Amino acid sequence: MPRINIIALEKMMRRRNMLFKHQLSNLVGVSYTRLGEIMSGDGSEIDEQTLDQLCAGLECERSELIDGEI
């Protein structure tokens, strides 16, 4: 599973003028709870579908959000 780079995710959110997790959650269709887990580091390993949703919403490439794939 890919491991998300939390700092990169936060940076992408700022680039898209998203100051709050709920904005991203609503945009990409990932629950606020799950997004909170991802961003706190508790759930930084994410499934492919969630990663694709985040990339589509943030208009970025997978490589910009992940540390590496396992």
Buried (B, 14 or more C-beta within 10 A) or exposed (E): EBBBBBEBBEBBBEEBEBEEBEBBBBBBEBEEEEBBBBBEEEBBEBEEEBBEBBBEBBEBEEEEBBBEEE
